[in-house]
Amino acid sequence: PVLVVDYGAQYAQLIARRVREAQVYSEVVPHTATAAEMLDRNPSAIILSGGPSSVYAGDAPSIDPALFDAGVPVFGICYGFQVMAQALGGTVEHTGTREFGRTEVDVSGGRLHEELPARHPVWMSHGDCVTKAPEGFEVTASSEGAPVAGFENVGRGFAGVQYHPEVAHSPHGQEVLRRFLHEIARIRPQWTTSSIVDDQVARIRAEIGDDGHAICALSGGVDSAVAGALVQRAIGDRLTCVFVDHGLLRSGERTQVERDFVAATGVNLVTVDARDQFLTALAGVSDPEEKRKIIGREFIRVFERAARDLKEKGDAEYLVQGTLYPDVVESGGGTGASNIKSHHNVGGLPEDLQFTLVEPLRLLFKDEVRRVGLELGLPETIVQRQPFPGPGLGIRIIGEVTGDRLDTLRAADAIAREELSAAGLDRDIWQCPVVLLADVRSVGVQGDGRTYGHPVVLRPVSSEDAMTADWTRLPYDVLERISTRITNEVAEVNRVVLDVTSKPPGTIEWE
Ligand code: XMP
């Protein structure tokens, strides 16, 4: 793999994704990993990422110079560029000229910037800068605040840039990374979707063996669907997928799993109809946290029962989980079996059930998961699905959850989704919760009569990762169609309101 050394900023995962976009497999390692540990992994190149430190700070993370003697190509970015310059005998200075944000660089020759415009914009974020490149290096870029903004020593496979090539604000950045990987480090681009599928299928087969059985909980979401489809590809009928209908699903979601997912994969599916059980457990409850707890608890009860049945029949020793690579990195895990720890209880199953976890997506980023899903023949409706919370519509009814209220919300939600899709807006919005204010009534007039109905809230948001979000400026004509249709077609609703709050301060969901 290409190892991306994480110096503590937000950039390492993004760099790893960009490397994979150049069809080269990459992994993130902490900067505390020793040179020996990194070299043990047999890296095809090492990328030193940006970080918040100054190389002069007492506690600045550094690098073991032995890394540069191993014959492994190295690329330094931002802080990593300075660390590299210093370790190889160049000069890094605190000149007092800082550059933040969009900056023009002038490039001159070199392999990294070949064929790029002589002057082009990049994204900078630095206080210190390299004032003298190490011996044997050609300086290939400079900016006003950074006399050495790029250097390379093609013979040794070393290069680096002061700016951030991985961010979208550096429009030629991906090209620069690609040139380092393919031309300077001479790595062959082999990480393609079909190779990912082949690799993972082989891995799962090896893990589960020739007669092991597995179980997978389908949530209707992308990750569990792709995880299930991959394992099905690997072990066929020895996988059983379990889908719990808790009655808090949106319109069409059960069909999507029972019909579309099964048609695409041929998977063994067991649907557990637990709608009454959930409604009974939720009766009289309107506190959001209590609702969430009840839904989580009942879900585990239902799934545990199904799992126990399968286990007793000898039809499950393995439990499939859709853990993604960012979760693995964030929980401090690398690859390798010794690191499967923090996600042990993701399924919430009790220890005495003793399943061995299979995590077929633990090396993949979300966009890769989607591509793998398409490659496995899953429909776009599943693969491009927007996020939907596990507790479902239960946390989109403000007040007690009842069967009638769920029907009302389901109808309104279906209209909003239909109109947003018809307007071609699915890719522009992250998600658009529709929330029923079940304890609020307002006066309206419809036809000749007075109404006293409930409002629904539209909550369209744009986001990169759901950590922060902005409300989406939907076109007025789309809002108008949604509003008119909901008030005409959904009897209990006489008012449609728009949530124009960003996150923070508002969360995406209302509960
Ligand atoms: P908030 O409301 O915290 O939501 O801004 C952030 C994102 O997480 C989703 N969400 C959940 N997803 N189980 C989930 O699987 C949950 O309990 C849950 N709660 C919120 C939400 O839809 C949004 O995408």
Residues whose N, C-alpha, C, O or C-beta is under 5 A from the ligand:
A	BS01	XMP	P387 F388 P389 G390 P391 A466 T507 I508 E509
